[in-house]
Amino acid sequence: MNQKLNARTITNKELFYGHKACGGCGEALAVRLAMKVLGERTFASLPAGCMSAVSFIYPNMAFTSNAIITPFASTGAVAAGVAAGLKALGIEDTHSVGFAGDGGTADIGLQALSGAIDRNDDIIYFCNDNEAYMNTGIQKSGLTPYGTRTTTSPAGENLPGSITMKKNMFEIVAAHGIAYAATASIGYLEDFMKKVQKAKDIKGTSYIHVFAPCPTGWGHESNIAVSLAKQAVDCGLWYLAEYENGEFTLNKNPKEFSSVEDYLKVQGRFKHLEDRDIEIIKNHRDTKWKKMRRDWVR
Amino acid sequence: MGKKLFISGNDAVAEGVRLAKPHVISAYPITPQTIAVERLSEMVEDGSLRAEYMHVESEHSALACAMGVSSVGARAFTATSSQGLLYMAECLPYASGARMPIVMMNANRALATPWNIYGDQMDSMFLINSGWIQVYVEDAQEALDMMIQAYKIAEHEEVMTPMMVNLDGFVLTHTYELVEIPEQNKVDEFLPPINMTKQKMDVDNPKSLCISAGNDFNMEFKIKQEMDMKNSVTVIEGVDKEFGDKFGRYYNGMLEEYRCEDAQVILITTGSVTGTSRIVVDALREEGKKVGLLKLRYLRPFPAEGISDTVKNAKVVGVIDKNISFGFEGTIFTNVNSALITLEKTPKTINFIGGLGGRDITKKNIDEMFESLLKEASGEKQERIQYMNVRCMG
């Protein structure tokens, strides 16, 4: 497919619909669009998480192409097995794809993902990052950022919510020497679709880490999920980048960041933050961007 | 006649797997299973086995990967032991509930702690409720033969259930025996390529697998699974008969009785201890003692009817367990007693727990077991649960 992917050219055919996700779910949008780009010869592996919970409720199946729920830790391993089985059977022109959440990727599924990348299995792995264990009721994950109130990182007199920063999954994956890795956001959908298209054409393991707001878990209006995702990139708390042929590239390098406060204040999970917490968040952002701007801009 | 090789149980497993032609092998090394997977990797390297060898990073992924393979209708093999089996434990009911015909070798080995690499059955007993068919083999030849039979049973459309082939760690995995290697063309006739017609993801007929079913449907799935597992007995017996007709080796399906006809006392065994027990039975028969032996091959499905039929005229039945369900007794003993309760006149039963952590069960020990069974039969009351060959009792 050489045609430029955008809202006009993307297929009207739905491969993921009728699911029971919340209104405004960023993750469901990411899966729906990824499936449109990948097409119906896609085999999707989903571990425990919102997307599997809302899509496989017997007898109502939300994927019209092939899909399987995997054990929580096993997205990488099951997707690898699917790819190996298809290859062994001589079934060509297919895509074995994993859709895991942030916990399913950065915590419990990290080992199996690492194994798949090490073997360079021909799979595309999506980390749909909504920054906490949403399916089980908003608990802290390894990708929950500093200062987030979750049900297991409460904010109170002694703690500002989560006190860890956010595992650097993109660079962890890149450090394996993966064929292709990218970060993306549902706030920049054309960029996301372009990256899915790239991963689709790559032989070997690809990883796409897509930032996807969760109205229920983040405590924001369901009609602002996309604009909030865009805002996260614009204020520098998320970034769009690629790793390919051993090189990092920063895809979007804003001259000035938009307001971090504006991004945080519309979300219930950050309502409690004090100025000093916001300073910590900004400092962390600036350190990261200094390095990215130094090393990833060519 | 196939050629004969002097090989270990692990080698025999690898030879059997090669003949069964799986598409993908995903395995993680653990003693005493390692030699089986080493041989398989060599076979893949030298081209004598045309399969993908997946170097997974854990046992959990070994079985998860096999599930991926099976989900698209390809033939998968994995092998493990002990801690490895427990590490992948979560995936076992997952695979059986999804009705994936995966075959796995398990080298029966003790569980930590104390840390121990030698053979007992604590590992597979832990997973007896996992929904997998469990077979226990007596020697290297049976190990090889069961690799071939296992795929035929597991992939049978009325069974569609994964199968665990258990070998006693070291005693079988690392002991060398003369093993006949069946000819490939005959194996191919016996075991055609896998042909999953349903229950697989397919480009032309897409499916969602490993779905969720709430309290409105869950029980129907589980009861169907249970019915199919129970009905697999017919398939197991049919496959064994067909195998015997083709290769000249019959294993008597679910269980094998030895000199039980007029036996007053019968000892129930699984795995390699059966061979030792046979010798003791022969010696005692020479002395005119009416003793018999019943080898359980399958523990799931459990051959309850076969057991009660075989022992119904005996006075006392002994059960060897190389495992303990802590706080109660040996697991096989519990199962056997449950089977016998259906008889109008139930024989007395005695549990012999031994062989833990690889401790030998010698001919002398088995002799002692029969002695105890015979005493009980003659009215001299015996301990119901006896710990064999242990120094710290009381």
Interface residues (C-beta under 8 A of the other chain):
Chain A: E40 R41 F43 S45 S52 A53 S55 F56 I57 Y58 P59 M61 A62 F63 T64 S65 N66 A67 I68 I69 T70 P71 A73 S74 G76 A77 V78 A79 A80 G81 V82 A83 A84 G85 L86 K87 A88 L89 I91 T94 S96 Q111 A112 S114 G115 D118 R119
Chain B: H23 V24 S26 A51 E52 M54 H55 V56 E57 S58 H60 S61 A62 A64 C65 A66 M67 G68 V69 S70 S71 V72 G73 A74 A76 E90 C91 Y94 M201 D202 V203 P206 K207 S208 L209 C210 I211 S212 A213 G214 F217
